[in-house]
Amino acid sequence: MKIDRTRLLTVGRAVVVGILVGIVVSTFRWLVELILDQWRHVYHQLVVSPDKGFWLAGTIIAMIYLHSLLAKSLKGTLTLTGLVFHKLKDSWRGR
């Protein structure tokens, strides 16, 4: 039985893509676990620490900073998605 070279390349590419996706998913899960561990530490410090105001203020400042960073990085994406949606809607209506 002769195996076609194109099929071997396709299978090889699929294996590489599968490995890369596995690495990305594993890294994402590891980062989520790491972030959750850090939040557990922060919340523990909020409860136990005699200087609760410092930890609370730091947590609020960190959340505001992360929110602004995320909003800044997604600013153009949301606009582009909205434009694409409206163009598709107009094309469905025949405009």
N, C-alpha and C positions, 0 to 999 in steps of 0.2 A: 504494500500500500504506500503510495507516494503522497507526502504531505506538501501542500502548496506553501511556498515561501511567504506569500501574502498573509495566509492564515497564521503562520508562526509569528510574523511581525505584529499582527493584530493581538494575538494572545500575549506576546511579550509586552506590548504597550499597555494592555489591560492589567497585567501583573504590576508593572511600574506604577500605573495610576492607582491601583489598589493599595500598594505599599505607601505611596505619598499621602493618600487620603487617610490611611490608618495612622500615619505619623501626625498629620494635622489634627485628627480627632483625639488622639491620645494626648497631644500637647494641650489642646483646648481643655480636656477633662482635668489634666494635671494643674493647669492654671486656675481653673475654677476651684479645685480643692485647695490650692495654695491661698487664693483670695479668701475663701471661707474660713480657713484657719486663721488668717490675719484678722478677719472681722471678729472671730470668736475671742481673740486676744484683746482687741479694742473694747468689745463689750464687757469682757471680764474686768478690764481696767476701769471702765466706767462704773462698775458696781463696787469694786474693792478699793479703788484708790481714794485716799482722802482728798485729793485734788481733782474732784470730778469735773469741775468747770473747765480745767485745762483739756482734759480728754474729750469732753463734749464739744468745746469750741473747735478743737483740732479735727474732730470727726465731721462737724458741720462744714468747716472750711474745705476739708478734703472732698466732701460730697459736692460742694458747689464748684470746686475746681474740676473734678471729673465730669460733672454735668456740662460745664462750659467747654471743656476739651472735646467731649463727645458731640455736643451741638455744633461746634466749629468744624469738626471733621465731617459731619453729615449734612452741613448746610447746602452744598451744591448738589448732593445726591437727591435730596428730597425734592428740590426744584426740578431737576432733570426727570425724575420719576413722574412728577405731576404733569410736566409738559408732554412726555411720551404718552401718558394715559389720555390726556385730552386730544392728542393727535389721533390715537387709535379710535377714540370715541367718535371724533369727527369723521374719520374714514369709514366707520361702520354706518354712520348716518348718511354718507354719500356727499359730504361737503368737500 
